[in-house]
Amino acid sequence: MNTSESPLLTESELKLLQALIYQECGMHFDERRTHFLQDRLQRRLKECQLDSFYGYYRMLISPAGKAELALLLENLTVNETSFFRNKAQLELFQRDALEDILQRKAEARDYNLRLWSAGCSTGQEPYTLAIMVGDALAYYQLRNPIAQDSTLPRPLIPAPWRLEILASDISYSVLRAAQEGFYNEHQMSAVDYGCRLRYFDKVGDRYLVKKAVKELIHFDFHNLKTEYLPQRNDVIFCRNVMMYFDEAEQKRLVEKFYRCLNPKGYLFVGHAESLRGLSEKFQMVHHNSGTAYQRLEVVTT
């Protein structure tokens, strides 16, 4: 392939590749995002040293093209994330949603908490959730002591509570970074000094998430297009992911999230995302600019 002259992407080739991407992961590229898609396709074509987009398409659908397809999908997501992102929403999660869940669980003597960070990117979101749940449980236990735990140092999750956080993404490279749990000063900008002391170890000029926090989180590859998704969640965070999908795929995804949530569970989506027009099975919860959606239970007569 002559790298000085990139081949043109024809309309029919673009449609073929758009259809393949949609079929594989549900990502939809409308007119506003076509240029971004074309740019990423050009990069992958050059990397593979191919001279036509149709040849690239043929490779992607062949058995030998599975690894390249995964790389392409990885290149189509913008893995932008940070610790304690959208503070108003996280305050609603900790003060309202968690308080509601903890009260209902304690009444039912069910001390298992299960959260899912769908589209976890490089891990800041699930680690933030683990820290916030740990703090919320410590405060809840002070007000509603269940068991006397004299072990020192005190565990991050006080007995009898048990916390499991599943963190998933479609990109293997960001999952590897998330599992390592190493963050530089810039990535730590939203983490205050006290939080750094309690939940991170300083290693050179970077910060490493403490082992006790890491042990609460299970990182795994998940494609939201599939039906095999984690069940029985009390809370699902899926922020700034639905914007990649068209309305039909968004509706399917929200229906899947409904089935993946426990009764009266909570769904948190991105600041610019909404379930309006997508589902009537959730009730919007709003406080101080933070929003969430609580699963509605159908009353059968």
C-alpha positions in Angstrom: 0.0 0.0 0.0 1.3 3.5 -0.9 1.0 5.2 2.5 1.4 8.7 1.0 -2.0 8.2 -0.8 -4.8 6.9 1.4 -7.6 5.1 -0.5 -11.0 6.8 -0.6 -13.7 5.3 1.5 -16.7 4.9 -0.8 -20.3 5.3 0.4 -21.0 1.6 0.0 -17.9 0.6 1.9 -18.8 3.0 4.7 -22.3 1.5 4.9 -20.8 -2.1 5.0 -18.5 -1.2 7.9 -21.2 0.8 9.7 -23.5 -2.2 9.6 -20.8 -4.5 10.8 -19.9 -2.3 13.8 -23.6 -1.9 14.7 -24.1 -5.6 14.5 -21.1 -6.3 16.7 -21.6 -3.8 19.5 -24.6 -1.5 18.8 -22.5 1.6 18.1 -24.2 3.9 15.7 -22.4 6.6 13.7 -24.8 9.3 12.4 -23.8 12.2 10.1 -22.2 14.2 12.9 -19.8 11.3 13.8 -19.1 10.0 10.3 -15.8 12.0 10.1 -14.6 10.4 13.4 -15.4 6.9 12.1 -13.6 7.6 8.8 -10.5 8.8 10.6 -10.4 5.7 12.8 -10.9 3.4 9.8 -8.1 5.2 7.9 -5.8 4.6 10.9 -6.6 0.9 11.1 -6.3 0.4 7.3 -2.8 2.0 7.4 -1.8 -0.2 10.4 -2.9 -3.3 8.6 -1.1 -2.2 5.4 -4.2 -2.8 3.2 -5.1 -0.9 0.1 -8.9 -0.9 0.1 -11.6 -0.6 2.7 -13.5 -3.5 1.1 -10.4 -5.7 1.6 -10.4 -4.5 5.3 -14.1 -5.3 5.6 -13.4 -8.8 4.2 -10.6 -9.3 6.7 -12.8 -8.2 9.6 -15.6 -10.8 8.8 -13.0 -13.6 8.3 -12.1 -16.0 11.2 -8.6 -14.5 11.2 -10.0 -10.9 11.6 -11.4 -11.3 15.1 -8.4 -9.6 16.8 -8.5 -6.7 14.4 -12.2 -6.3 14.9 -11.7 -6.0 18.6 -8.9 -3.4 18.0 -11.2 -1.4 15.7 -14.1 -1.4 18.3 -11.5 -0.3 21.0 -10.5 2.6 18.8 -14.0 3.8 18.4 -14.7 4.5 22.0 -13.5 7.7 23.8 -12.2 6.4 27.2 -12.6 9.7 29.0 -13.1 9.3 32.8 -12.0 10.7 36.1 -12.4 10.1 39.9 -15.5 11.5 41.5 -16.9 12.6 38.1 -20.3 14.5 38.2 -20.2 15.1 42.0 -23.9 16.1 42.2 -24.9 12.7 40.8 -22.5 10.9 43.2 -23.9 12.7 46.2 -27.4 11.5 45.2 -26.0 8.0 44.9 -24.3 8.1 48.3 -26.9 10.0 50.3 -30.2 9.0 48.7 -29.9 5.8 46.7 -27.4 4.0 49.0 -29.3 5.0 52.1 -32.6 3.6 50.6 -30.9 0.4 49.6 -29.1 -0.1 52.9 -32.4 0.4 54.9 -34.3 -2.1 52.7 -31.5 -4.6 52.8 -31.1 -4.4 56.6 -34.8 -4.9 57.1 -34.7 -8.0 54.9 -31.4 -9.2 56.6 -29.7 -9.3 53.3 -26.3 -7.8 53.6 -25.0 -8.3 50.1 -24.5 -5.3 47.9 -23.8 -5.7 44.2 -22.9 -2.8 41.9 -22.1 -2.8 38.2 -19.9 -0.2 36.4 -20.8 -0.8 32.7 -18.2 1.0 30.5 -15.7 1.3 33.3 -12.8 2.6 31.1 -9.6 2.9 33.1 -11.2 2.1 36.4 -11.7 5.5 38.1 -15.5 5.0 38.3 -15.6 1.6 40.0 -12.8 2.6 42.4 -14.8 5.8 43.3 -17.9 3.7 43.9 -15.9 1.3 46.2 -14.6 4.3 48.3 -18.0 5.9 48.5 -19.8 2.7 49.5 -17.1 2.0 52.2 -17.6 5.5 53.6 -21.4 5.2 53.5 -21.4 1.9 55.3 -19.1 3.2 58.0 -21.5 6.1 58.6 -24.6 3.8 58.4 -23.1 1.4 60.9 -22.5 4.2 63.4 -26.2 5.1 63.3 -27.5 1.5 63.0 -25.0 -0.8 64.7 -25.6 -4.4 63.5 -22.5 -6.3 64.7 -19.7 -5.4 67.0 -16.5 -5.8 65.1 -13.4 -5.3 67.2 -10.8 -6.3 64.5 -8.2 -3.7 63.9 -7.5 -2.2 61.4 -11.2 -1.9 60.6 -12.1 -3.5 57.3 -13.2 -1.2 54.4 -16.6 -3.0 54.3 -17.8 -3.5 57.9 -19.4 -6.9 58.8 -21.9 -8.3 58.1 -22.0 -6.3 54.9 -20.4 -7.7 51.7 -19.8 -5.6 48.6 -19.1 -6.8 45.1 -18.5 -4.4 42.2 -18.4 -5.7 38.6 -16.6 -3.3 36.3 -16.8 -4.1 32.6 -15.7 -2.6 29.3 -15.4 -3.5 25.6 -11.7 -2.5 25.5 -9.1 -5.0 26.8 -6.4 -2.3 27.1 -8.4 -0.1 29.4 -9.4 -3.1 31.5 -5.7 -3.9 31.9 -5.0 -0.4 33.0 -7.9 -0.5 35.4 -6.8 -3.7 37.0 -3.3 -2.3 37.6 -4.8 0.7 39.4 -1.9 3.1 38.9 -2.7 6.8 38.4 -0.6 9.9 37.9 -1.0 13.3 39.6 -3.2 14.7 36.8 -5.6 11.7 37.0 -5.7 12.1 40.8 -6.6 15.8 40.7 -10.2 15.3 42.0 -9.0 13.1 44.9 -8.4 15.0 48.1 -5.5 14.4 50.5 -7.4 12.4 53.1 -8.8 10.1 50.5 -5.4 9.6 49.0 -4.0 8.6 52.4 -6.7 6.1 53.1 -7.2 4.4 49.7 -4.0 4.8 47.8 -0.3 4.0 48.2 2.3 6.5 46.8 4.7 4.7 44.5 7.3 7.1 43.0 5.3 9.9 41.3 2.2 7.8 40.9 -0.6 6.5 43.1 -1.6 2.8 43.4 -5.1 1.8 44.6 -4.8 -0.2 47.9 -5.2 -3.9 47.8 -8.3 -3.8 50.1 -10.1 -1.6 47.5 -9.0 -3.7 44.5 -10.3 -6.9 46.1 -13.9 -5.5 46.0 -13.8 -5.1 42.2 -13.9 -7.7 39.5 -12.9 -6.4 36.0 -14.3 -8.3 33.0 -14.9 -7.9 29.3 -18.5 -7.3 28.4 -20.2 -6.3 25.1 -23.5 -4.6 26.0 -25.0 -5.8 22.7 -25.1 -9.4 24.1 -27.8 -10.8 26.3 -25.4 -12.4 28.8 -25.1 -9.5 31.2 -24.6 -9.4 35.0 -27.8 -10.0 37.0 -29.1 -9.1 40.5 -27.5 -5.6 40.7 -28.6 -3.1 43.3 -27.1 -0.2 41.3 -25.9 0.1 37.7 -23.7 2.9 36.5 -23.6 3.3 32.7 -22.5 6.9 32.0 -21.7 8.3 28.6 -22.1 5.0 26.9 -25.7 5.2 25.5 -24.7 8.1 23.4 -22.9 5.7 21.1 -26.1 3.9 20.3 -29.1 4.8 18.1 -32.6 5.0 19.7 -33.6 1.4 18.9 -30.4 0.0 20.5 -30.8 2.4 23.5 -34.3 1.0 24.2 -33.0 -2.5 24.0 -30.1 -1.6 26.4 -32.4 0.1 28.9 -34.7 -3.0 28.9 -31.7 -5.2 29.6 -30.7 -2.9 32.5 -34.2 -3.2 33.9 -33.8 -7.0 33.9 -30.3 -6.8 35.4 -31.5 -4.7 38.4 -32.9 -5.9 41.6 -36.4 -4.6 42.5 -36.2 -0.9 43.2 -32.6 -0.8 42.0 -31.0 2.3 40.6 -29.6 3.2 37.1 -27.2 6.1 36.7 -26.6 7.4 33.2 -24.5 10.3 31.8 -25.2 13.9 32.6 -26.4 14.5 29.0 -28.2 11.2 28.7 -31.9 10.5 29.6 -34.4 7.7 29.6 -37.1 10.0 28.4 -38.9 8.3 25.5 -36.9 5.1 26.0 -38.7 3.4 28.8 -41.6 3.8 31.3 -40.2 1.2 33.7 -38.1 3.7 35.6 -38.9 6.7 37.8 -36.5 9.6 37.7 -34.9 10.6 41.0 -33.6 14.2 41.2 -31.6 16.1 43.8 -29.3 19.2 43.5 -28.6 18.7 39.8 -28.0 15.0 40.3 -30.3 12.5 38.6 -30.8 8.8 38.6 -33.5 6.3 37.6 -35.1 3.9 40.0 -36.7 0.6 38.7 -40.5 0.6 39.0 -42.2 -2.6 40.1 -45.2 -3.6 38.2 -48.1 -4.4 40.5 -50.0 -7.4 39.3 -53.7 -7.7 40.3 
